[in-house]
Structure formats: structure tokens, C-alpha cells
Amino acid sequence: MSELIVYFSRSGNNYVNGRICNLPVGNTEVAARMIAAQTGADLFRLQPAVAYSEDYSECIEQARQDQRRDARPELIAYPAHLEQYDTIYLGYPNYWGTMPMAVFTFLEKQDFSGKRIRPFCTHEGSGLGHSVADIRRLCRGAVVDDGLAIHGAQVQKAQQTIREWVSR
């Protein structure tokens, strides 16, 4: 059984525990790397062709506008040979109650029939929002597991939580 971790993550200016901090590695990428270390799964980072602003306030406003327009931002690349993977771990930060719109772009351009999708998100208090329902709606034919929500400020300490979730 081969596994792939596809994730969207944003480093730099981020909201953590009520204040803006500069993160050298985004929280979702930290979680994705932990999953990779535990599973041996391949990693693929989703990157929009036009990056969000490095300024946190501008970034969240851009993300809100993308969501209001139901935008599908172009991605720099897509994983090659997705058909070889049985399980896809899908990681993202919670942006306005769901996934960043770039993740919607990825999901709509792939065929997930017969695959297992294991969503995980990082957040600062909003959990998974309605992201799992959105994934189920977009990925007909896939088995979409209940997701794992990781408080972003606690991601560095989430190894045990991730280990327990991965083993389910």
C-alpha cells in the first residue's frame, strides 16, 4: 500500500496563540513531516502560482476574497502518478471554516475513485470546520476518513496525537 501526503502550508507571518509570529516552517508542513516520519509516505506541497501575501492580515483577506469568489487558484504543480497511491493524507490550515481554495483546485483536478483520503488540518481554534464535508462532496468515489484537527500553536507537541490518528 503506497501513501502520499499532499499539503498546503504557509510559513512566515502567522497567527499563533493570539499574536502574529514569524514561522520558519508552516504548522501544516510540520504536521505533514511528522506523518511522513511515522508512515514513510511521500510528501508533496501544494503551492499556488500566485502566493498569498507574506503579511498575515493581507493573507487572510486574500483568502476570504478567494472563498467569496469561489476561486480556484492555479497551482505550480500537481503530484505525478497519483494513481499509484492508495491513501492520500491531505493537510491544510483552516481558512475561514474550510480549506484554502488552492486545495479545492487540487481536489477538483484529480480522480480519487477507490482511494482513501485522510484529512488533517491546523487551526487556531476553529478545528476542521466544514472541510471534511467539502472533501467528501468533491471526492466522490473516495473513502474520506474523519479528519484530525491540530491546534497550530501545539503542533510541535502533537507527535503522540498524530501517531494515534495514523494508527487508526
N, C-alpha and C positions, 0 to 999 in steps of 0.2 A: 504494500500500500504506500503510495507516494503522497507527500503532503507539501503544500505551498502556503506560505504566509504572504498575503498581499495586504499592504497597509498604506495609509496616508498619515503623515505626521508632519508637524511644523515645529521647527526649532526656533530659537531667538526669543523675541518678546512674547511672553505668555502670562496668563492669569493663573496664579498659584496661591491657594490659601488666602484669598482676599487682596493680593497685591500683584503688581506686574514684576516678573522676574525674567532674566535672560537665561534661557535653557540651551546649552550647547547641543543637546540631543532632545528632540521632542518626546513627550511622555509616551505616545503610542509606539514610537520606534523602540524605546526602552522595553516596553512590554513585548513587542514583536521579537526582539533579540532574546528575551528570556524564554519565550515559547520555542524559538529556534534552538536554543541551547538544550532545552528539555526534550525536544522531539526529533531534532536533526532535519527539520523541514527546511526547504529552500526559502529564501526571502526575496520579495520584490516590492520596491517602494513606488507607489503611485505619485507622480509629480505632474501638476498642471502645466501646460505650455506657458501660461501667464501666471506667475507665482502671486500669491496673496502678499499684501504689504508686510514689511517687517515690523511696522508699528502695530501693536496689538489692537488698539481702538479702530484703526483703519481696517485691519484684517477682519474683525468681527462684523463691521459694517459692510464690507465687500461680501462676506459670507451670507449675511442677511439679505442683501440685494440679489445675490445669486439664487437664493432659495425663493424669494418672492417672484423672480422671473422664471423659475423652474429651469434655470440654466444648466447646460451640460458642457462644462469647460473641457476643452481639448486636453488630452494627456500627451506628455512627451513620448511615452512608450507604453506597450502592453506586455504582459508576460508571454513569452514564446512557449508554444507547446502546452497550453493549458490542459489539453485533452489527456496528458499523461498523469495528471494529478487526480486522486480520488477525493482528497479532503483539502478544502481551502479554509485556512484561518483568515478572517477578514477583519482588519484593525483600522480604527479611525477615532478621532476625537468627536465628541458630541458637539455639533454646531447647530444651535437653535432647535434642539429636540430630535435631531436625526444625524445622518452622516453628512460630511461635506459633499457638495454637488459633484465634485470630481469623482467620488466613489460611485455615485449614480451613473456617471458616464461609463466607468469601467464595467459595472454590472450589466448595463443595457447592451454592451457590445460583445458580450460573451454568452456562450451556451453552457449552462450549469446543469443540464439534464443528467440525472444519475449521480451527481456529486453531493458531497456533504459539505455544508458551509458552517463554520464555527465562528460567529461574530464576537469581537471583543472591542470595547471602547474605553477611552479615558475621558474623564469628566471632572468638573469641579463642583458637583452637587446634583447634576441632572440625570445621572445614571444613563441607561440606554435610550431613554426617550421612546420614540416610536420607530427607532431604526430597525429593529428585528422584524417588525411588521412590514416595513418598507422593503427589506431584503426578501422576505417571503413573497411579496407581491411582484417584485422584479425578477425573481429567480425561480419561476415555475419549473417544476420537474426536479428541483434540488431538495434535499433534506436540509432544513435550516434549523440548527440547534438553538436552544435558548442561549443567549449571549452572556458574556462576562463583562461587568462594568467595574472599572478600576478607578478609584479616586486618583486623579493625576498627581496630587501632592504626595501620595503614598506609593507611587509606582515603584520606587526604588526598594521598597519593603514588601512587594507583592509576590515574591518568588513562590512562597508556600501556597498562596491563594491560586496562583497560576498553575502550579503543579497539580493541585487538587482538581481544578477545572479541566486541565489537559487529560488527566487520567479517567475522566468520566466517559 
